[in-house]
Amino acid sequence: LAGESYAGTYLPLLAREIKRGNEQSHNTHIKLKALVLMDAWVDPYTQMSMDTEYAYRHGMISHREKKQLDKQYKHNYPALNAAIQSICGLYMTNIAELADPPFQPVMDYLNRKDVRAALHIPSDIPLTESWSSAIANNYQADVNKSFRKLVNKLIDQGLQTIVISGLNDAKDCNFMGTEKWLHKLKGHHAEDFQNAPTRQWRLTAHSPVLGYAQGEQTLTWLKALNAGHMAAMDQPLIIDWLKERIGF
């Protein structure tokens, strides 16, 4: 199971249901190999608490502005990221880019007859929007609910869990907030990860550094250079790295 952003909420829930189903069913078994959370929304208030720290450490706001923002939005974290953006004027999804990439090529691809047939989508229902307001409304009530303890439980059960962060992501899922919730995890798998050294991610011994990895086996965290909130799109070599880790 792999996904980005709000997948940090719904994929742990889906993983839990798959594991429950496997335990209860005598006829059906889904082989769940790993959980991959990319720039994921797992522990919202823990993550949002590091927004000003990320902005300050990247020179996007001053120390005085950081203190003001921390005080002003102490009880309104969900509005904090937009306030930082209004000061720095950067594209928070990837501070090295200017705006969203064009989505029309994706829409064209998803509306191709062969693609729709592979996904079992009726060809007479064209895809016209890149998001669903109905699904968004269903999640809205629990949008800031933490699922860190559920992720912790899945890790304790031995489910291989890989967390990926784009280092240019300045949104609420930035790597500093991710590190903070990762270091709140408990248990021997979490301790092994937290005590593990940082390793350089390179294609070869002499090629440029692409990022940094920490942890082995059950829990691993990859921080990708030159990647933002949509890390796998910004750095497609992440997919090759995942294939080696998971074996698919």
DRENVOTOR-416184 format. One line per 8 residues: number of its first residue (from 1); their letters; for each residue x, z, y of C-alpha. Coordinates in steps of 0.02 Angstrom, whole numbers, plus 32768, in hexadecimal, padded with zeros to 4 digits. Layout:
# DRENVOTOR-416184
NUM	a	X Z Y  ...
This chain:
# DRENVOTOR-416184
1	lagesyag	8000 8000 8000  804E 7FCA 80A4  800F 7FC5 8156  8034 7FE6 820C  7FF5 805A 8294  7F4B 80A3 8265  7F76 807E 81B0  7FC9 8129 81BC
9	tylpllar	7F18 816E 81B0  7EBC 80FE 8137  7F47 80D4 80BA  7F69 818A 8088  7EAD 819D 806F  7EA9 80FF 8006  7F3F 813A 7FA0  7EE6 81DF 7F7E
17	eikrgneq	7E4A 8184 7F41  7EB0 8112 7ED0  7F06 81A8 7E82  7E60 8201 7E6B  7E14 8166 7E1D  7EA6 8156 7DA5  7E8E 820B 7D6E  7DD2 81FA 7D55
25	shnthikl	7DC5 814D 7D08  7DE9 8125 7C51  7DD6 806A 7C67  7E29 803C 7D0C  7ED6 8068 7D4B  7F27 802B 7DEC  7FE3 8036 7DEB  800E 807E 7E96
33	kalvlmda	80C9 8067 7EB0  80E2 809A 7F65  8099 80C5 800E  80E8 8069 80A2  80BD 80AC 8150  80FE 8042 81E0  80FA 808C 8290  806E 80F3 8248
41	wvdpytqm	7FE9 8163 8297  7FF8 81F8 8221  8001 8299 8287  7FBC 8266 8333  7FD7 8300 83A0  8085 831D 8359  80B0 8267 837C  8062 825E 842A
49	smdteyay	80C4 82F9 845D  8164 8290 8459  8126 8200 84C7  8177 8240 8566  8217 826D 8509  8227 81BA 84CB  8203 8174 8578  827D 81E9 85CD
57	rhgmishr	830A 81CA 8550  82F4 810E 8567  82FC 8119 8625  8246 80E8 863A  8218 8183 869F  827A 8206 86FF  8290 82BB 86C9  821B 82F1 8755
65	ekkqldkq	8197 8275 871C  81A9 82B3 8669  8186 8365 869F  80F1 832E 8707  80A7 82C6 8679  80C1 8350 85F9  8062 83C8 866A  7FD9 834F 869F
73	ykhnypal	7FB1 830E 85F1  7FD1 83AD 858D  7F19 83B4 855E  7EFA 82F8 8561  7F82 82AB 84F4  7F1E 820D 84CA  7F2C 81D4 8581  7FE7 81F9 858E
81	naaiqsic	802E 8155 854D  7FC9 80EE 85C9  8007 815E 8656  80BB 813F 8621  809B 8084 861B  8054 8086 86CC  80F8 80D0 870A  8176 8067 86A8
89	glymtnia	8114 7FC4 86A1  8157 7F9A 85F4  8100 7F50 855C  80F5 7FF0 84F7  80DC 7F98 8451  818E 7F57 8461  81F0 7F85 84FD  8263 7EEF 84E5
97	eladppfq	81D1 7E73 84ED  8159 7E3F 8577  80B0 7E36 8520  8052 7E1D 847D  8089 7D86 8418  8007 7CFC 840A  7F88 7D23 8382  7F3B 7C76 8378
105	pvmdylnr	7FB6 7C3A 82F1  7F81 7CD0 8288  7ECA 7CAA 82A4  7EE5 7BF4 8275  7F3F 7C29 81D7  7EB6 7CA3 81A3  7E32 7C1D 81BE  7E89 7B9E 814D
113	kdvraalh	7E1E 7B72 80B5  7EA6 7B98 8036  7ECE 7C41 8085  7E17 7C72 808D  7E00 7C3E 7FD8  7E95 7CAA 7FA4  7E49 7D3E 8002  7D9A 7D1D 7FBB
121	ipsdiplt	7D4E 7D04 8068  7CBD 7C87 8079  7CF9 7BEC 80D2  7C5B 7BE0 813C  7C7F 7C82 8199  7D0B 7C60 8216  7D7B 7CEE 8251  7D6A 7CF9 830E
129	eswssaia	7DB0 7DA6 833A  7E53 7DFB 830E  7E01 7EA6 82FF  7D5B 7EF4 82CC  7CF9 7F60 8346  7C8C 7F9E 82B5  7D22 7FE2 8256  7D6F 8029 82F6
137	nnyqadvn	7CCD 8086 831C  7CCA 80D0 826C  7D78 811B 8285  7D61 8154 8338  7D24 8204 8311  7DC2 822E 82AF  7E3E 81C0 830B  7EAD 8255 8337
145	ksfrklvn	7E9D 82B1 8292  7F41 82DB 823B  7F62 829C 818B  8012 82E3 817E  7FDF 8363 80FB  7F91 82D9 8091  8031 8272 809C  8092 830F 806E
153	klidqglq	8023 8327 7FD5  803C 8273 7F9D  80F8 8287 7FAE  80F2 8329 7F4B  8096 82C9 7EC2  8129 8251 7EBA  80DE 81BA 7F13  816D 8156 7F5E
161	tivisgln	8150 815B 801A  81AD 80ED 8095  819D 8107 8150  81D7 807D 81C6  81EF 808A 8282  8217 8001 82FF  828F 8051 837B  8243 7FED 840C
169	dakdcnfm	8196 8036 83ED  816A 80A0 8485  80B6 80C0 8452  8074 8161 8405  80C7 812F 8360  8178 812B 83A6  8207 8162 8336  821D 820B 838B
177	gtekwlhk	816A 823E 8364  817E 81FB 82B3  821C 8262 829B  81BF 82FD 82D7  8134 82EE 8255  81B0 82BF 81CD  820D 8361 81EE  816B 83C4 81DE
185	lkghhaed	815A 838D 8128  8176 8412 80A3  81B2 8411 7FEE  8250 83DD 7F94  8236 8322 7FB1  8224 8343 806C  82BE 83B3 806C  8325 8330 8012
193	fqnaptrq	82F2 82B2 8096  8310 8326 812A  83BF 8350 80EB  83ED 829B 80C5  846F 8240 8130  844D 81A5 8198  8481 8100 8148  849D 805D 81A2
201	wrltahsp	842A 7FCF 816F  848B 7F2D 8163  8475 7E8F 80FC  852E 7E93 80CD  85BF 7F08 80EF  85F8 7E9C 8181  8552 7E62 81CA  8503 7EB2 8265
209	vlgyaqge	84A6 7F57 8257  83EB 7F38 8249  83B4 7FEC 8248  83C9 8096 81F9  8384 80E2 8158  8372 8196 8124  833D 81DE 807D  8335 81A0 7FCB
217	qtltwlka	82B4 8181 7F42  8214 81E0 7F6C  821E 81E5 802B  827F 8168 8095  827D 8143 8150  82BB 809E 8197  82D8 808B 8252  82E5 7FD2 8281
225	lnaghmaa	8345 7F91 8316  82F7 7F08 8383  824A 7F32 8341  81B2 7F80 8392  8109 7FC2 835A  80ED 7F29 82EB  8198 7F3F 829C  8188 7EC9 8208
233	mdqpliid	8153 7E3A 827A  81E3 7E5B 82F3  8263 7E6F 8267  8229 7E10 81C9  82C3 7E49 8168  8266 7EEE 8156  8200 7E98 80CE  829E 7E6C 806D
241	wlkerigf	82DA 7F20 807F  8233 7F5C 803B  823C 7EE7 7FA7  82E3 7F32 7F76  82A1 7FE3 7F89  81FC 7FCD 7F2D  8224 7F3C 7EB8  819B 7EBE 7ED8
